[in-house]
Amino acid sequence: MTDRRSHVFYRDLKTEYPLAVAGEGVWIVDSEGRRYLDASGGAAVSCLGHCHPRIVKAIRDQAGKLEFAHTAFFTSEPAEELAERLVRAAPDGFTRVYFVSGGSEANEAALKLARQVHVERGESHRIYAISRLQSYHGNTIGALSLGGNPARRALFEPLLGLPVAHVDPCYAYRHQGAHESEEDYGVRAARSLEEKILELGPENVSCFFAETVVGATAGAVPPAPGYFREIRRICDRYGVLMVLDEVMCGMGRTGTLFACEQEDVVPDIITVAKGLGAGHQSIGAVLARFPLVDAIERNGVFQHGHTYIGHAIACAAALEVQRVIEDEGLLERVSEAGETFARRLESAFGQNPHVGDIRGRGYFRAIELVADRESKQPFPRKAGLAAKIKARAMAAGLVCYPGNGTADGEHGDHVLLAPPFIASDEELDTIVEFLAGAVEGALGEVAA
């Protein structure tokens, strides 16, 4: 365990953390020699595992040529190559990529980009952003304002003064009617956006943010069929920009490079991070379609920036990540093995009276835990079930990503799994085995 005399400002100052000293594929090793199977890639970050030799070499090679050049003065070869590759792989119409250092920065930049586009078009009255309840878009003030998770917002609520409105999530397990088809529910869920736009006045709304597949706050919640097509129709009707946050679910996590490819929809802006650099470097990106870029280019510069955007080493690492994913056929692996992984989870948890839902896509999966399966009654927050599962999993040598507030922002628990794309079938079996033990032990503790 880490020394209590540490000067590091930990996330939880009452916790002693193991000292990670090495990474080996899907495993993290601590200073005492204990091995942890990283079943969540940290927070859906380490999609190629740890210390991938090709990525390590790319970082070393770039560091030996050029470590940093400020983007107010220069561009760089890895930034140019990475942007070209992402645009080539993106849905039709995307022409530019703005590199940042992570997901929160990406969503801040997207929020500002949407605002400036409307100003350049002579629509400066468009100030409102709309996002969904039970969403998470980052921890900076702008991104936190966008997010719809009450627990994450509560402490900072007096600071979150941006003009942001929230609408219903697309969360079939909790909100689909008993006699409602998936498609009908998807359309109904989308209509809450139209109602909010009309309430605010269409001329006042700038953009709509949504996670293509919801990540940390609700646990791998996929959209209902047709939901995003209806969202696209609504945004087009009222001149609202559609922003898809794929910071967690993108870059191959669901089996396609961009999660929205599976929705047959093209947004105006896509934000990515996490798996873009696979944890080997801190990097995120905003992809923008031509009409938005054209509005900025014709009338001025994008009035935004950070010192480390477009960092040469980070771009070199992310570029090699994309090459590895292609060369090793990892999108196909995630798509195919993801279904097998889902069946493993179903076999282990499908009959558990406290597992209400097993969901997700590709290597982005979750189980939702409930006190009563029939009524879907969640466990109360005070039970601390998510924290108990996390502790037991770590003790067994498993890193997973439990969360609470799943059902309504306060109560309910889920466990998110986002294993590295390189995980073997045997390692996937081990993940399910270790998780089953942690869940069983934690449930027994809560019930005691």
Buried (B, 14 or more C-beta within 10 A) or exposed (E): EBEEEEEEEEEEEEEEBBEEEEBEBBBBBBEEEEEBBBBBBBBBBBBBBBBBEBBBEBBEEBEEEBEBBEBEEEEBBBBBBBBEBBBEBBBEBBBBBBBBBBBBBBBBBBBBBBBBBBBBBEBEEBBBBBBBBBBBBBEBBBBBBBBBBBEBBEEEEEEBEBBBBBBBBBBBBBBBEEEBEEEBBBBBBBBBBBEBBEEBEEEBBBBBBBBBBBBBBBBBBBBBBBBBBBBBBBBEEBBBBBBBBBBBBBBBBBBBBBBBBBBEBBBBBBBBBBBBBBBBBBBBBBBBBEEBBBBBEEEEEBEBBBEBBBBBBBBBBBBBBBBBBBEBEBBEBBBEBBEEBBEBBBEBBEEBEBBBBBBBBBBBBBBBBBBEBEEBBBBBBEBBBBBBBBBBBBEBBBBBBBBBBBBEBBBBBBBBBBBBBBBEEEBBBBBBBBBBBBBBBBBEBBEE
